[in-house]
Amino acid sequence: AACALGREESRGAHQRTDRPMTESGLDGLHAVVREGSPPSFELWR
């Protein structure tokens, strides 16, 4: 849920009515949650 709360765009099955556009700068990245840190985005390998 932390990644969903940190998402500021619509992407795939995760659609937001307040942010309907996709951010192309996040293409090829995936969300990562680590204890004690905010969600971050890392290169998908």
Residue pairs with C-beta under 8 A, 6 or more apart in sequence:
2 33
2 39
3 31
3 32
3 33
3 39
4 14
5 39
6 31
6 38
6 39
7 14
7 16
7 31
8 19
8 23
9 16
9 19
9 21
9 22
9 23
9 26
10 16
10 19
10 20
10 21
10 22
11 22
11 26
26 41
28 43
28 44
29 41
29 42
29 43
29 44
30 41
30 42
30 44
31 39
31 40
31 41
32 39
32 40
32 41
32 42
33 39
34 40
